[in-house]
Amino acid sequence: MMTLIKLIDSPPVWTLAFCAIAYQLSLFDRPFDDLLLLPGWAVVVVGVMLALWALGTLIAFNTTPVPRSKPRTLVRKGPYRFSRNPIYLADLVILAGFAVSTGQPAGLLLVPVLAILISRRFISAEEEMLRRRFGSVYRAWRTETPRWI
């Protein structure tokens, strides 16, 4: 049961849930109709590409991409040169693109809400784990590299 809860309480599931909310908002009104469909999906593709790049980088450095798991290495290459949380950033980009694609820009209001949720539920604990595990190396990277972009 606890494994199921951990699976459900994961950033990709939260992102999908927020996309579902954005879709529901579009059912009430679509002021831009299909005008933003293609640009929105282009943004989604950028988000997916960022997530895959970040995931591939973690795998290349033989460390875990699983939230709340103990990392083997502090990765500072690839997209981690620009953002301490490129996969979470990708989640926000995907949500933004999806919200735009629905033709209802009110869905964009969900992006900062998801950012706050991810920060509180995942990033805070992960950063503390990284600080304890990698000490001054993590603190230096944290100073040099922004959380988002």
ZIPEKA-V256557 format. One record per pair of residues at least 24 apart in sequence whose C-alpha atoms are under 7 Angstrom apart, sorted by the first residue. I is the first residue (numbers start at 1). GAP is how many residues later the second one is. Records with the same first field share a line. If there is no record, write none. Layout:
I = GAP, GAP
This chain:
11 = 107
15 = 76, 80
18 = 92
19 = 76, 79, 80
22 = 77, 85
23 = 79
25 = 79, 82
26 = 76, 77, 78
29 = 75
30 = 73, 74
31 = 72, 73
32 = 71, 72
33 = 70
34 = 69
35 = 68
36 = 64, 65, 67
37 = 64, 65, 66
38 = 63
39 = 62
40 = 57, 58, 60, 61
41 = 56, 57, 60
43 = 50, 51, 54
44 = 49, 50, 53, 54
47 = 43, 44, 46, 47
48 = 42, 46
50 = 36, 40
51 = 35, 36, 39
54 = 24, 25, 32, 33
67 = 55
68 = 58
81 = 64
82 = 63, 64, 67
83 = 62, 63, 64, 65, 66
84 = 61, 62, 63, 64
85 = 62, 63
86 = 62
89 = 59
